Amino acid sequence: MYIKELWFENIYVHQMNLIFLLLKVCIIPALLGFVIPDKQTAQTTAKESKQLNIGLLVQDNNSLTSRYAAEMAIENANNSGGYNGIPFKLVDLSMEGPWGSGSKQAVSLIFDKKVVAILGSCDGRNAHLVEQVSAKTRVIFMSAWSGDPTLSRAFVPWFFNCVPNYIQQADALFEEVCITRSIEKIVLVSDSSYDSKLALNCLATKIKSSGKPDPEIFFYKHTDSNFDQLDARLNKDDIGGIVLLGQQSAFLNTMNHLELRKIKPPVFGSLSVMDEREFDDKTGKIFENSILLTSGHWFNEDGVRFRRDFKIKYGYTPGPAAAYAFDGMNLLIKAIKASGTEREDIQKYLREVSYKGITGTFRFDNSGNRIGEITLVEIKDCNPVKVGKY
């Protein structure tokens, strides 16, 4: 069963790569008219515009948390004098709609809104669209949510990812689950989204290559409340733990089912299960005793201040999607302040910087991947307790 399902995942990823190749060769050049904008076309100077625009692309119109976090970063920067006295301006667009509309939105930000850089809080498929526009226009693209490892394999020098990719997340989960806790037999649970399947494939491949027993795999559908297949896997005597790799809704539904069935193996979760909102009093008990990857913004002074200020302003406590959007926007602002508005200078700065943000201290490798520690926490009495760093 595992080999068949993993084969399906590899075919799925291969097909998506072919689609992205077609997009790169045919669709994106058509959108851009094969024109690389010069400095005057692509970048209205701050002096001319009276403001300096930074773009934000979000997954859909419901993705408010990342917008709010980016707004906070912009507001903080302007309260500190902006860019040589000229205010920064957040220009945000939603990528909601037919697949491929994300590339049009990226083009609009660059040519119509004259943004100096783009922050993306979106899934891997949409991030690929933005990355190809970035490759053509040479405008910096900072991905702040998807951990799709194939983004960096395009070797676009204008691409950076301030989120640990799914290979890095898989390494951290493997070390905690299989090495530190010596759990042999694992069930991997994923929803059916593109990014969740990629995350599952990375962890399943890691486990298989280590020589550990092949994990059981269960795909959760949001429209299906039938957990019979999952129960069949969990009823095996040798199952030692569950790893949930998906969106928060899938995590909560699965945890509710386990509670109903009185099944209590150790439960681990990827970075995505916290998503836009941190758990509240209502959902906190569901997360109890689970071990999760985290952005780390619980544990440093700036992160605590961010959570407090965000809740005061917007009425709820933000999750990791907001923390990475906040760090990504702050880093873009820092790069512009330090190096100016020329694309090449911003890119050079980002290549060399070691940045201390609310998600920890990190830098980028030559492919634009984040390099830095990944923290795991165990939820105790609705509070996170550190259990490891990788």
C-alpha atoms as a printed R data frame, in Angstrom:
    type eleno elety resid chain resno       x      y       z
1   ATOM     1    CA   MET     A     1   0.000  0.000   0.000
2   ATOM     2    CA   TYR     A     2   2.766  2.439   0.906
3   ATOM     3    CA   ILE     A     3   4.757  1.861  -2.307
4   ATOM     4    CA   LYS     A     4   1.629  2.323  -4.433
5   ATOM     5    CA   GLU     A     5   0.636  5.555  -2.707
6   ATOM     6    CA   LEU     A     6   4.165  6.967  -2.713
7   ATOM     7    CA   TRP     A     7   4.395  6.159  -6.431
8   ATOM     8    CA   PHE     A     8   1.183  8.121  -6.935
9   ATOM     9    CA   GLU     A     9   2.668 11.062  -5.061
10  ATOM    10    CA   ASN     A    10   5.802 11.054  -7.223
11  ATOM    11    CA   ILE     A    11   3.692 10.936 -10.396
12  ATOM    12    CA   TYR     A    12   1.571 13.805  -9.050
13  ATOM    13    CA   VAL     A    13   4.645 15.945  -8.379
14  ATOM    14    CA   HIS     A    14   6.085 15.068 -11.787
15  ATOM    15    CA   GLN     A    15   2.876 16.133 -13.522
16  ATOM    16    CA   MET     A    16   2.862 19.430 -11.639
17  ATOM    17    CA   ASN     A    17   6.463 20.058 -12.682
18  ATOM    18    CA   LEU     A    18   5.485 19.514 -16.320
19  ATOM    19    CA   ILE     A    19   2.656 22.034 -15.924
20  ATOM    20    CA   PHE     A    20   5.049 24.564 -14.414
21  ATOM    21    CA   LEU     A    21   7.478 23.978 -17.284
22  ATOM    22    CA   LEU     A    22   4.706 24.685 -19.802
23  ATOM    23    CA   LEU     A    23   3.805 27.783 -17.830
24  ATOM    24    CA   LYS     A    24   7.409 28.965 -17.825
25  ATOM    25    CA   VAL     A    25   7.965 28.389 -21.537
26  ATOM    26    CA   CYS     A    26   4.612 29.531 -22.923
27  ATOM    27    CA   ILE     A    27   2.263 31.395 -20.625
28  ATOM    28    CA   ILE     A    28   4.476 33.701 -18.565
29  ATOM    29    CA   PRO     A    29   6.436 35.041 -21.571
30  ATOM    30    CA   ALA     A    30   3.117 35.749 -23.283
31  ATOM    31    CA   LEU     A    31   1.882 37.719 -20.271
32  ATOM    32    CA   LEU     A    32   5.042 39.756 -20.147
33  ATOM    33    CA   GLY     A    33   5.401 40.204 -23.877
34  ATOM    34    CA   PHE     A    34   9.006 38.984 -23.598
35  ATOM    35    CA   VAL     A    35   9.938 42.326 -22.088
36  ATOM    36    CA   ILE     A    36  12.264 42.754 -19.153
37  ATOM    37    CA   PRO     A    37  11.283 46.124 -17.728
38  ATOM    38    CA   ASP     A    38  14.047 48.627 -17.375
39  ATOM    39    CA   LYS     A    39  14.557 50.516 -14.151
40  ATOM    40    CA   GLN     A    40  12.237 53.348 -15.177
41  ATOM    41    CA   THR     A    41   9.428 51.037 -16.331
42  ATOM    42    CA   ALA     A    42   9.468 48.513 -13.513
43  ATOM    43    CA   GLN     A    43  10.377 50.821 -10.658
44  ATOM    44    CA   THR     A    44   8.998 54.291 -10.294
45  ATOM    45    CA   THR     A    45  11.421 55.975  -7.973
46  ATOM    46    CA   ALA     A    46  10.386 56.890  -4.468
47  ATOM    47    CA   LYS     A    47  11.030 60.536  -5.274
48  ATOM    48    CA   GLU     A    48   8.568 60.501  -8.184
49  ATOM    49    CA   SER     A    49   5.819 58.508  -6.475
50  ATOM    50    CA   LYS     A    50   5.985 60.057  -2.982
51  ATOM    51    CA   GLN     A    51   5.847 56.502  -1.624
52  ATOM    52    CA   LEU     A    52   7.646 53.198  -2.049
53  ATOM    53    CA   ASN     A    53   5.378 50.305  -2.955
54  ATOM    54    CA   ILE     A    54   5.938 46.738  -1.733
55  ATOM    55    CA   GLY     A    55   3.615 44.064  -3.074
56  ATOM    56    CA   LEU     A    56   1.842 41.302  -1.181
57  ATOM    57    CA   LEU     A    57   0.149 38.344  -2.853
58  ATOM    58    CA   VAL     A    58  -2.188 36.258  -0.680
59  ATOM    59    CA   GLN     A    59  -3.913 32.969  -1.433
60  ATOM    60    CA   ASP     A    60  -7.479 34.280  -1.339
61  ATOM    61    CA   ASN     A    61  -9.674 37.026   0.062
62  ATOM    62    CA   ASN     A    62  -9.974 35.181   3.373
63  ATOM    63    CA   SER     A    63  -6.213 35.315   4.000
64  ATOM    64    CA   LEU     A    64  -6.440 38.322   6.271
65  ATOM    65    CA   THR     A    65  -3.833 37.358   8.869
66  ATOM    66    CA   SER     A    66  -0.872 37.692   6.506
67  ATOM    67    CA   ARG     A    67  -2.221 41.034   5.287
68  ATOM    68    CA   TYR     A    68  -2.491 42.287   8.844
69  ATOM    69    CA   ALA     A    69   1.046 41.148   9.691
70  ATOM    70    CA   ALA     A    70   2.489 42.826   6.600
71  ATOM    71    CA   GLU     A    71   0.563 46.004   7.440
72  ATOM    72    CA   MET     A    72   2.074 45.982  10.923
73  ATOM    73    CA   ALA     A    73   5.576 45.711   9.470
74  ATOM    74    CA   ILE     A    74   4.886 48.583   7.058
75  ATOM    75    CA   GLU     A    75   3.403 50.726   9.831
76  ATOM    76    CA   ASN     A    76   6.408 50.105  12.096
77  ATOM    77    CA   ALA     A    77   8.795 51.037   9.294
78  ATOM    78    CA   ASN     A    78   6.940 54.263   8.526
79  ATOM    79    CA   ASN     A    79   6.877 55.192  12.210
80  ATOM    80    CA   SER     A    80  10.668 54.905  12.049
81  ATOM    81    CA   GLY     A    81  10.995 57.293   9.118
82  ATOM    82    CA   GLY     A    82  10.199 55.075   6.140
83  ATOM    83    CA   TYR     A    83  12.787 55.069   3.365
84  ATOM    84    CA   ASN     A    84  14.765 58.291   3.790
85  ATOM    85    CA   GLY     A    85  11.581 60.038   4.887
86  ATOM    86    CA   ILE     A    86   9.428 58.524   2.129
87  ATOM    87    CA   PRO     A    87   6.695 56.176   3.388
88  ATOM    88    CA   PHE     A    88   6.397 52.541   2.402
89  ATOM    89    CA   LYS     A    89   3.045 51.492   0.943
90  ATOM    90    CA   LEU     A    90   1.617 47.966   1.041
91  ATOM    91    CA   VAL     A    91  -0.121 46.975  -2.188
92  ATOM    92    CA   ASP     A    92  -1.893 43.644  -1.744
93  ATOM    93    CA   LEU     A    93  -3.753 41.479  -4.235
94  ATOM    94    CA   SER     A    94  -5.535 38.143  -3.910
95  ATOM    95    CA   MET     A    95  -4.617 35.186  -6.133
96  ATOM    96    CA   GLU     A    96  -8.134 33.796  -5.835
97  ATOM    97    CA   GLY     A    97  -9.745 32.637  -9.062
98  ATOM    98    CA   PRO     A    98  -8.882 30.234 -11.899
99  ATOM    99    CA   TRP     A    99  -5.460 28.650 -11.591
100 ATOM   100    CA   GLY     A   100  -2.935 30.895 -13.329
101 ATOM   101    CA   SER     A   101  -4.491 34.154 -12.174
102 ATOM   102    CA   GLY     A   102  -1.645 34.528  -9.678
103 ATOM   103    CA   SER     A   103   0.792 35.292 -12.478
104 ATOM   104    CA   LYS     A   104  -1.484 38.063 -13.745
105 ATOM   105    CA   GLN     A   105  -1.601 39.574 -10.286
106 ATOM   106    CA   ALA     A   106   2.185 39.480 -10.020
107 ATOM   107    CA   VAL     A   107   2.468 41.198 -13.399
108 ATOM   108    CA   SER     A   108  -0.026 43.826 -12.253
109 ATOM   109    CA   LEU     A   109   1.985 44.543  -9.101
110 ATOM   110    CA   ILE     A   110   5.181 45.010 -11.089
111 ATOM   111    CA   PHE     A   111   3.945 46.945 -14.120
112 ATOM   112    CA   ASP     A   112   0.876 48.764 -12.796
113 ATOM   113    CA   LYS     A   113   1.725 49.280  -9.135
114 ATOM   114    CA   LYS     A   114   5.508 49.680  -9.646
115 ATOM   115    CA   VAL     A   115   6.397 47.595  -6.594
116 ATOM   116    CA   VAL     A   116  10.047 47.321  -5.645
117 ATOM   117    CA   ALA     A   117   9.625 43.757  -4.280
118 ATOM   118    CA   ILE     A   118   6.918 41.137  -3.710
119 ATOM   119    CA   LEU     A   119   6.060 39.116  -0.612
120 ATOM   120    CA   GLY     A   120   3.990 35.987  -1.212
121 ATOM   121    CA   SER     A   121   1.815 34.286   1.412
122 ATOM   122    CA   CYS     A   122   0.387 31.528  -0.754
123 ATOM   123    CA   ASP     A   123   0.617 27.848  -1.621
124 ATOM   124    CA   GLY     A   124   3.348 26.267  -3.732
125 ATOM   125    CA   ARG     A   125   1.467 26.281  -7.029
126 ATOM   126    CA   ASN     A   126   0.801 30.003  -6.860
127 ATOM   127    CA   ALA     A   127   4.330 30.654  -5.594
128 ATOM   128    CA   HIS     A   128   5.669 28.959  -8.734
129 ATOM   129    CA   LEU     A   129   3.655 31.387 -10.856
130 ATOM   130    CA   VAL     A   130   5.063 34.382  -9.026
131 ATOM   131    CA   GLU     A   131   8.572 32.952  -9.175
132 ATOM   132    CA   GLN     A   132   8.439 32.711 -12.974
133 ATOM   133    CA   VAL     A   133   7.300 36.334 -13.222
134 ATOM   134    CA   SER     A   134  10.146 37.247 -10.876
135 ATOM   135    CA   ALA     A   135  12.613 35.384 -13.087
136 ATOM   136    CA   LYS     A   136  11.489 37.342 -16.122
137 ATOM   137    CA   THR     A   137  11.309 40.792 -14.500
138 ATOM   138    CA   ARG     A   138  14.144 40.455 -11.951
139 ATOM   139    CA   VAL     A   139  11.957 41.727  -9.140
140 ATOM   140    CA   ILE     A   140  12.639 40.167  -5.730
141 ATOM   141    CA   PHE     A   141  10.098 37.548  -4.640
142 ATOM   142    CA   MET     A   142  10.089 36.556  -0.949
143 ATOM   143    CA   SER     A   143   7.940 33.491  -0.276
144 ATOM   144    CA   ALA     A   144   6.547 33.569   3.252
145 ATOM   145    CA   TRP     A   145   4.386 30.468   3.590
146 ATOM   146    CA   SER     A   146   4.790 27.567   1.171
147 ATOM   147    CA   GLY     A   147   7.614 25.128   1.936
148 ATOM   148    CA   ASP     A   148   7.562 23.631  -1.566
149 ATOM   149    CA   PRO     A   149  11.199 22.541  -2.098
150 ATOM   150    CA   THR     A   150  10.877 22.644  -5.885
151 ATOM   151    CA   LEU     A   151  10.650 26.438  -5.729
152 ATOM   152    CA   SER     A   152  14.379 26.702  -5.100
153 ATOM   153    CA   ARG     A   153  15.222 24.090  -7.744
154 ATOM   154    CA   ALA     A   154  14.379 26.572 -10.489
155 ATOM   155    CA   PHE     A   155  17.538 28.446  -9.382
156 ATOM   156    CA   VAL     A   156  15.933 31.857  -9.828
157 ATOM   157    CA   PRO     A   157  18.388 34.314  -8.245
158 ATOM   158    CA   TRP     A   158  15.554 36.703  -7.338
159 ATOM   159    CA   PHE     A   159  13.734 34.095  -5.227
160 ATOM   160    CA   PHE     A   160  14.035 33.744  -1.442
161 ATOM   161    CA   ASN     A   161  12.000 31.674   1.029
162 ATOM   162    CA   CYS     A   162  11.868 32.702   4.691
163 ATOM   163    CA   VAL     A   163   9.989 29.475   5.628
164 ATOM   164    CA   PRO     A   164  11.707 26.098   6.199
165 ATOM   165    CA   ASN     A   165  10.946 23.952   3.167
166 ATOM   166    CA   TYR     A   166   9.229 20.574   3.438
167 ATOM   167    CA   ILE     A   167  12.494 18.656   3.244
168 ATOM   168    CA   GLN     A   168  13.818 20.632   6.214
169 ATOM   169    CA   GLN     A   169  10.535 20.146   8.080
170 ATOM   170    CA   ALA     A   170  10.646 16.413   7.307
171 ATOM   171    CA   ASP     A   171  14.185 16.195   8.666
172 ATOM   172    CA   ALA     A   172  13.127 17.835  11.948
173 ATOM   173    CA   LEU     A   173  10.051 15.614  12.336
174 ATOM   174    CA   PHE     A   174  12.069 12.493  11.503
175 ATOM   175    CA   GLU     A   175  14.708 13.319  14.102
176 ATOM   176    CA   GLU     A   176  12.107 13.917  16.795
177 ATOM   177    CA   VAL     A   177   9.775 11.018  15.976
178 ATOM   178    CA   CYS     A   178  12.092  8.286  14.735
179 ATOM   179    CA   ILE     A   179  15.414  9.066  16.431
180 ATOM   180    CA   THR     A   180  14.744 10.945  19.688
181 ATOM   181    CA   ARG     A   181  11.534  9.055  20.521
182 ATOM   182    CA   SER     A   182  12.484  5.807  18.717
183 ATOM   183    CA   ILE     A   183   9.002  5.381  17.225
184 ATOM   184    CA   GLU     A   184   9.192  2.710  14.549
185 ATOM   185    CA   LYS     A   185   5.760  2.396  12.965
186 ATOM   186    CA   ILE     A   186   4.059  5.654  11.960
187 ATOM   187    CA   VAL     A   187   0.820  6.722  10.292
188 ATOM   188    CA   LEU     A   188   1.075  9.799   8.082
189 ATOM   189    CA   VAL     A   189  -2.179 11.749   7.674
190 ATOM   190    CA   SER     A   190  -2.519 14.448   5.022
191 ATOM   191    CA   ASP     A   191  -5.284 16.454   3.445
192 ATOM   192    CA   SER     A   192  -5.532 16.552  -0.338
193 ATOM   193    CA   SER     A   193  -3.987 19.985  -0.967
194 ATOM   194    CA   TYR     A   194  -0.914 20.374  -3.176
195 ATOM   195    CA   ASP     A   195   1.399 21.531  -0.383
196 ATOM   196    CA   SER     A   196   0.215 18.921   2.105
197 ATOM   197    CA   LYS     A   197   0.904 16.134  -0.373
198 ATOM   198    CA   LEU     A   198   4.379 17.514  -1.005
199 ATOM   199    CA   ALA     A   199   5.060 17.630   2.749
200 ATOM   200    CA   LEU     A   200   3.875 14.034   3.139
201 ATOM   201    CA   ASN     A   201   6.007 12.856   0.221
202 ATOM   202    CA   CYS     A   202   9.122 14.475   1.723
203 ATOM   203    CA   LEU     A   203   8.624 12.797   5.113
204 ATOM   204    CA   ALA     A   204   7.656  9.417   3.635
205 ATOM   205    CA   THR     A   205  10.769  9.481   1.446
206 ATOM   206    CA   LYS     A   206  12.935 10.399   4.444
207 ATOM   207    CA   ILE     A   207  11.560  7.512   6.509
208 ATOM   208    CA   LYS     A   208  11.906  4.995   3.690
209 ATOM   209    CA   SER     A   209  15.496  6.023   2.879
210 ATOM   210    CA   SER     A   210  16.480  5.582   6.542
211 ATOM   211    CA   GLY     A   211  15.602  1.911   6.561
212 ATOM   212    CA   LYS     A   212  12.763  2.404   9.057
213 ATOM   213    CA   PRO     A   213   9.482  0.519   8.509
214 ATOM   214    CA   ASP     A   214   7.371  2.017   5.751
215 ATOM   215    CA   PRO     A   215   4.762  4.396   7.191
216 ATOM   216    CA   GLU     A   216   1.050  3.851   6.750
217 ATOM   217    CA   ILE     A   217  -0.565  6.652   4.741
218 ATOM   218    CA   PHE     A   218  -4.047  8.128   4.987
219 ATOM   219    CA   PHE     A   219  -5.408 10.985   2.858
220 ATOM   220    CA   TYR     A   220  -8.088 13.047   4.528
221 ATOM   221    CA   LYS     A   221 -10.743 14.737   2.392
222 ATOM   222    CA   HIS     A   222 -12.464 17.793   3.822
223 ATOM   223    CA   THR     A   223 -15.763 16.644   2.338
224 ATOM   224    CA   ASP     A   224 -15.477 13.133   3.809
225 ATOM   225    CA   SER     A   225 -16.001 12.371   7.489
226 ATOM   226    CA   ASN     A   226 -15.423  8.627   7.022
227 ATOM   227    CA   PHE     A   227 -12.363  7.607   9.008
228 ATOM   228    CA   ASP     A   228 -12.739  3.828   8.518
229 ATOM   229    CA   GLN     A   229  -9.485  3.536   6.577
230 ATOM   230    CA   LEU     A   230  -7.620  5.523   9.215
231 ATOM   231    CA   ASP     A   231  -9.118  3.354  11.956
232 ATOM   232    CA   ALA     A   232  -7.963  0.235  10.139
233 ATOM   233    CA   ARG     A   233  -4.413  1.555  10.125
234 ATOM   234    CA   LEU     A   234  -4.525  2.694  13.763
235 ATOM   235    CA   ASN     A   235  -5.944 -0.593  15.002
236 ATOM   236    CA   LYS     A   236  -2.692 -2.328  14.149
237 ATOM   237    CA   ASP     A   237  -0.820 -3.218  17.315
238 ATOM   238    CA   ASP     A   238   2.527 -1.843  16.174
239 ATOM   239    CA   ILE     A   239   1.426  1.736  15.382
240 ATOM   240    CA   GLY     A   240   3.532  4.034  17.556
241 ATOM   241    CA   GLY     A   241   2.566  7.531  16.449
242 ATOM   242    CA   ILE     A   242   0.698  9.764  14.010
243 ATOM   243    CA   VAL     A   243   2.112 12.669  12.009
244 ATOM   244    CA   LEU     A   244  -0.434 15.144  10.620
245 ATOM   245    CA   LEU     A   245   0.743 17.072   7.561
246 ATOM   246    CA   GLY     A   246  -1.962 19.426   6.463
247 ATOM   247    CA   GLN     A   247  -4.169 22.372   7.172
248 ATOM   248    CA   GLN     A   248  -5.584 23.134  10.584
249 ATOM   249    CA   SER     A   249  -9.111 21.982   9.719
250 ATOM   250    CA   ALA     A   250  -7.851 18.496   8.813
251 ATOM   251    CA   PHE     A   251  -5.793 18.396  12.010
252 ATOM   252    CA   LEU     A   252  -8.746 19.372  14.211
253 ATOM   253    CA   ASN     A   253 -11.132 16.902  12.577
254 ATOM   254    CA   THR     A   254  -8.637 14.068  12.879
255 ATOM   255    CA   MET     A   255  -7.864 14.904  16.510
256 ATOM   256    CA   ASN     A   256 -11.598 15.040  17.306
257 ATOM   257    CA   HIS     A   257 -12.026 11.609  15.762
258 ATOM   258    CA   LEU     A   258  -9.132 10.168  17.775
259 ATOM   259    CA   GLU     A   259 -10.652 11.585  20.963
260 ATOM   260    CA   LEU     A   260 -14.043 10.115  20.109
261 ATOM   261    CA   ARG     A   261 -12.509  6.688  19.521
262 ATOM   262    CA   LYS     A   262 -10.335  6.907  22.641
263 ATOM   263    CA   ILE     A   263  -7.230  6.401  20.504
264 ATOM   264    CA   LYS     A   264  -4.269  8.185  22.068
265 ATOM   265    CA   PRO     A   265  -0.971  7.553  20.292
266 ATOM   266    CA   PRO     A   266   1.621 10.367  20.236
267 ATOM   267    CA   VAL     A   267   0.520 12.958  17.663
268 ATOM   268    CA   PHE     A   268   2.913 15.224  15.746
269 ATOM   269    CA   GLY     A   269   2.088 18.079  13.390
270 ATOM   270    CA   SER     A   270   3.799 20.003  10.615
271 ATOM   271    CA   LEU     A   271   4.126 23.783  10.526
272 ATOM   272    CA   SER     A   272   0.920 24.179   8.526
273 ATOM   273    CA   VAL     A   273  -1.451 22.870  11.214
274 ATOM   274    CA   MET     A   274  -1.312 26.211  13.050
275 ATOM   275    CA   ASP     A   275  -1.686 28.253   9.845
276 ATOM   276    CA   GLU     A   276  -3.224 31.734  10.273
277 ATOM   277    CA   ARG     A   277  -4.604 31.582  13.806
278 ATOM   278    CA   GLU     A   278  -3.095 30.256  16.975
279 ATOM   279    CA   PHE     A   279  -5.365 27.907  18.886
280 ATOM   280    CA   ASP     A   280  -7.839 29.571  21.226
281 ATOM   281    CA   ASP     A   281  -9.722 28.413  24.333
282 ATOM   282    CA   LYS     A   282 -12.121 26.446  22.148
283 ATOM   283    CA   THR     A   283  -9.525 24.511  20.159
284 ATOM   284    CA   GLY     A   284  -6.705 24.501  22.704
285 ATOM   285    CA   LYS     A   285  -7.809 21.253  24.325
286 ATOM   286    CA   ILE     A   286  -7.735 19.522  20.943
287 ATOM   287    CA   PHE     A   287  -4.057 20.438  20.524
288 ATOM   288    CA   GLU     A   288  -3.225 19.268  24.058
289 ATOM   289    CA   ASN     A   289  -0.168 16.957  24.252
290 ATOM   290    CA   SER     A   290   0.517 17.161  20.516
291 ATOM   291    CA   ILE     A   291   4.066 17.911  19.362
292 ATOM   292    CA   LEU     A   292   4.256 20.566  16.645
293 ATOM   293    CA   LEU     A   293   6.760 22.305  14.441
294 ATOM   294    CA   THR     A   294   6.595 26.012  15.180
295 ATOM   295    CA   SER     A   295   7.764 29.323  13.800
296 ATOM   296    CA   GLY     A   296   9.311 30.020  17.212
297 ATOM   297    CA   HIS     A   297   7.602 33.382  17.691
298 ATOM   298    CA   TRP     A   298   6.377 32.297  21.121
299 ATOM   299    CA   PHE     A   299   9.821 32.349  22.641
300 ATOM   300    CA   ASN     A   300  11.554 35.650  22.003
301 ATOM   301    CA   GLU     A   301  10.827 39.166  23.188
302 ATOM   302    CA   ASP     A   302  10.007 40.541  19.749
303 ATOM   303    CA   GLY     A   303   7.726 37.594  19.000
304 ATOM   304    CA   VAL     A   304   5.819 38.017  22.257
305 ATOM   305    CA   ARG     A   305   5.402 41.725  21.510
306 ATOM   306    CA   PHE     A   306   4.163 40.931  17.991
307 ATOM   307    CA   ARG     A   307   1.542 38.483  19.295
308 ATOM   308    CA   ARG     A   308   0.391 40.977  21.904
309 ATOM   309    CA   ASP     A   309   0.186 43.940  19.517
310 ATOM   310    CA   PHE     A   310  -1.529 41.858  16.838
311 ATOM   311    CA   LYS     A   311  -4.203 40.649  19.267
312 ATOM   312    CA   ILE     A   312  -4.814 44.187  20.561
313 ATOM   313    CA   LYS     A   313  -5.216 45.495  17.030
314 ATOM   314    CA   TYR     A   314  -7.111 42.644  15.346
315 ATOM   315    CA   GLY     A   315  -8.749 40.744  18.192
316 ATOM   316    CA   TYR     A   316  -7.081 37.340  17.970
317 ATOM   317    CA   THR     A   317  -3.675 35.716  18.352
318 ATOM   318    CA   PRO     A   318  -1.877 35.086  15.048
319 ATOM   319    CA   GLY     A   319  -0.368 31.795  13.918
320 ATOM   320    CA   PRO     A   320   2.867 31.069  12.027
321 ATOM   321    CA   ALA     A   321   1.571 32.330   8.661
322 ATOM   322    CA   ALA     A   322   1.419 35.812  10.187
323 ATOM   323    CA   ALA     A   323   4.813 35.442  11.865
324 ATOM   324    CA   TYR     A   324   6.537 34.549   8.589
325 ATOM   325    CA   ALA     A   325   4.717 37.333   6.714
326 ATOM   326    CA   PHE     A   326   5.864 39.779   9.383
327 ATOM   327    CA   ASP     A   327   9.473 38.579   9.177
328 ATOM   328    CA   GLY     A   328   9.460 38.479   5.379
329 ATOM   329    CA   MET     A   329   8.121 42.028   5.058
330 ATOM   330    CA   ASN     A   330  10.494 43.357   7.712
331 ATOM   331    CA   LEU     A   331  13.432 41.757   5.943
332 ATOM   332    CA   LEU     A   332  12.457 43.293   2.596
333 ATOM   333    CA   ILE     A   333  12.148 46.681   4.286
334 ATOM   334    CA   LYS     A   334  15.515 46.238   5.976
335 ATOM   335    CA   ALA     A   335  17.129 45.297   2.650
336 ATOM   336    CA   ILE     A   336  15.674 48.357   0.899
337 ATOM   337    CA   LYS     A   337  16.719 50.694   3.692
338 ATOM   338    CA   ALA     A   338  20.257 49.292   3.677
339 ATOM   339    CA   SER     A   339  20.857 48.932  -0.050
340 ATOM   340    CA   GLY     A   340  18.415 51.210  -1.884
341 ATOM   341    CA   THR     A   341  15.770 50.412  -4.479
342 ATOM   342    CA   GLU     A   342  17.865 48.823  -7.232
343 ATOM   343    CA   ARG     A   343  16.976 45.156  -7.707
344 ATOM   344    CA   GLU     A   344  20.539 43.936  -7.920
345 ATOM   345    CA   ASP     A   345  21.498 45.710  -4.691
346 ATOM   346    CA   ILE     A   346  18.508 44.296  -2.801
347 ATOM   347    CA   GLN     A   347  19.312 40.808  -4.092
348 ATOM   348    CA   LYS     A   348  22.954 41.092  -3.059
349 ATOM   349    CA   TYR     A   349  21.974 42.240   0.420
350 ATOM   350    CA   LEU     A   350  19.592 39.308   0.894
351 ATOM   351    CA   ARG     A   351  22.267 36.870  -0.265
352 ATOM   352    CA   GLU     A   352  24.637 38.067   2.433
353 ATOM   353    CA   VAL     A   353  22.378 38.950   5.374
354 ATOM   354    CA   SER     A   354  21.897 36.997   8.591
355 ATOM   355    CA   TYR     A   355  18.555 38.197   9.915
356 ATOM   356    CA   LYS     A   356  17.196 37.972  13.453
357 ATOM   357    CA   GLY     A   357  13.416 37.974  13.288
358 ATOM   358    CA   ILE     A   358  10.527 36.800  15.417
359 ATOM   359    CA   THR     A   359  10.784 33.352  13.774
360 ATOM   360    CA   GLY     A   360  14.449 33.065  14.741
361 ATOM   361    CA   THR     A   361  17.793 33.909  13.208
362 ATOM   362    CA   PHE     A   362  18.213 32.777   9.607
363 ATOM   363    CA   ARG     A   363  20.037 33.345   6.358
364 ATOM   364    CA   PHE     A   364  19.650 32.044   2.799
365 ATOM   365    CA   ASP     A   365  21.638 29.454   0.880
366 ATOM   366    CA   ASN     A   366  22.633 29.911  -2.767
367 ATOM   367    CA   SER     A   367  19.216 28.666  -3.930
368 ATOM   368    CA   GLY     A   368  17.235 31.012  -1.681
369 ATOM   369    CA   ASN     A   369  16.305 28.419   0.956
370 ATOM   370    CA   ARG     A   370  16.075 29.481   4.591
371 ATOM   371    CA   ILE     A   371  18.910 28.209   6.765
372 ATOM   372    CA   GLY     A   372  18.162 28.244  10.493
373 ATOM   373    CA   GLU     A   373  16.915 26.190  13.432
374 ATOM   374    CA   ILE     A   374  13.462 24.604  13.507
375 ATOM   375    CA   THR     A   375  11.753 24.443  16.898
376 ATOM   376    CA   LEU     A   376   9.352 21.761  18.130
377 ATOM   377    CA   VAL     A   377   6.942 22.320  20.993
378 ATOM   378    CA   GLU     A   378   4.586 20.178  23.021
379 ATOM   379    CA   ILE     A   379   1.266 21.761  23.952
380 ATOM   380    CA   LYS     A   380   0.724 21.584  27.730
381 ATOM   381    CA   ASP     A   381  -2.252 23.306  29.363
382 ATOM   382    CA   CYS     A   382  -2.736 25.253  26.095
383 ATOM   383    CA   ASN     A   383   0.828 26.571  26.263
384 ATOM   384    CA   PRO     A   384   3.825 25.611  24.117
385 ATOM   385    CA   VAL     A   385   6.805 23.948  25.787
386 ATOM   386    CA   LYS     A   386  10.025 23.513  23.815
387 ATOM   387    CA   VAL     A   387  10.975 19.896  23.220
388 ATOM   388    CA   GLY     A   388  13.737 20.227  20.632
389 ATOM   389    CA   LYS     A   389  15.630 22.242  18.052
390 ATOM   390    CA   TYR     A   390  16.850 20.945  14.704
